[in-house]
Amino acid sequence: MADDAIAAANSVLRDKGYAERDLAVHPGLRGKALLKGNKLVSPFSDDGELVLRVVRELVPAEAELGHRMLRPADLRAQL
């Protein structure tokens, strides 16, 4: 299930205009998913379904984000 959430999250990120180096979801330790990249101050790690929700609902399109950086604490505060 986590692999499906990771693949879906990466598809959403591509649709939002992100290159993999800028923002992508990777498998993490103990079944977690890890959102990381150049547009994120530090990695965001949680359950795959929650990371997918964050990507769908809280990560703006790359064009909207521009030169700003995302902060995991800001993403968690919006959940």
LINKAKA-V933103 format. One line per field, one symbol per residue. phi: phi as a letter, one per 40 degrees, with the letter a starting at -180 (. if undefined). A space follows every 10 residues. Layout:
phi->???
//
This chain:
phi->.ccccccccc ccccccgccd ccaabbcbcf gcbbcaiccb dacbbaddcc cccccccbcc cdcccgccbc bdccccccc
//
